[in-house]
Structure formats: structure tokens, C-alpha cells
Amino acid sequence: MPNEALIVQLLEWIGEQPRGYAETAEAWRTSCPRLTIWEDALSEGLVERVAALPGNAAQVRVTEKGLALIRSAEFAAK
């Protein structure tokens, strides 16, 4: 997977605390066609958008597939 280290960094960032969809998209979106970290994480199913409840903003969270990628990256680093 291209840019895997940056994608793992994104997943860890999302996992630190609840993140809003707008905050995450703004922080990780890029106009560089070679650094499509946010878009890659979405298309690979590593993160998912959680619909907003009335009065709250939409959230994003790491999926099971994303958690597995984090674990494999941690294992590879040992």
C-alpha cells in the first residue's frame, strides 16, 4: 500500500480521541496527487464516517481493518 506509514499515522491520530469528520478531512486532505492519505484510508476501508446524531457533528473512527493495520505496523517495528 503506498504511503502506508502515513496512513498508519492517520489511523493512530484518529484513534487518540474522537475526531470530527470535518476536522479530519481538513487536517489530512491534500492537493498533492501523490499524498492521498485521507482518501486512501477511506477507499481502503481503514476508517469510516459515523453519522451524526441530532445536534452533533459526524465523526470518523478506525475500522477493524484499520486496527489490524496498526497492529501489523507495530509488530513490524519490533
C-alpha positions in Angstrom: 0.0 0.0 0.0 1.5 3.3 -1.0 2.2 5.8 1.8 1.5 3.1 4.4 3.5 4.8 7.2 1.5 8.0 6.8 -1.8 6.1 6.7 -0.8 4.4 10.0 0.0 7.8 11.4 -3.5 9.0 10.4 -5.2 5.9 12.0 -3.2 6.4 15.2 -4.2 10.1 15.2 -7.9 9.3 14.8 -7.6 6.6 17.5 -6.2 9.0 20.1 -9.6 10.7 20.7 -12.9 11.2 19.0 -12.4 13.2 15.8 -15.0 15.0 13.8 -15.3 14.2 10.1 -14.8 17.9 9.1 -11.7 18.2 11.3 -10.2 15.0 10.0 -10.9 15.8 6.3 -9.4 19.3 6.7 -6.3 18.1 8.6 -5.5 15.2 6.3 -6.7 16.4 2.8 -4.1 17.4 0.4 -4.0 18.7 -3.1 -0.9 16.7 -3.9 -1.8 13.7 -6.1 1.0 11.7 -4.5 -0.2 12.1 -0.9 -3.7 11.0 -0.8 -3.6 9.7 2.7 -7.1 10.6 3.8 -8.7 9.4 0.5 -6.7 6.2 0.6 -7.7 5.4 4.1 -11.4 5.9 3.2 -11.2 3.9 0.0 -9.3 1.0 1.7 -12.0 0.8 4.4 -9.5 1.7 7.2 -11.7 4.5 8.5 -15.4 5.0 8.4 -17.7 8.0 8.8 -20.2 7.7 11.6 -23.4 9.5 11.0 -24.1 12.5 13.3 -26.8 12.3 15.9 -29.1 15.4 16.1 -27.1 18.3 17.4 -23.7 16.6 16.9 -21.2 16.6 14.1 -20.4 13.5 12.1 -17.4 11.5 13.5 -14.8 9.2 12.0 -13.4 6.1 13.5 -10.8 3.5 12.7 -12.4 0.2 11.4 -11.3 -3.3 12.4 -9.3 -3.4 9.2 -7.6 -0.2 10.2 -6.8 -1.5 13.7 -5.3 -4.6 12.1 -3.0 -2.4 10.0 -1.9 -0.5 13.1 -1.1 -3.8 14.9 0.8 -5.1 11.9 2.9 -1.9 11.7 3.6 -2.1 15.4 4.6 -5.8 15.1 6.9 -5.0 12.1 8.6 -2.2 14.0 9.7 -4.7 16.8 
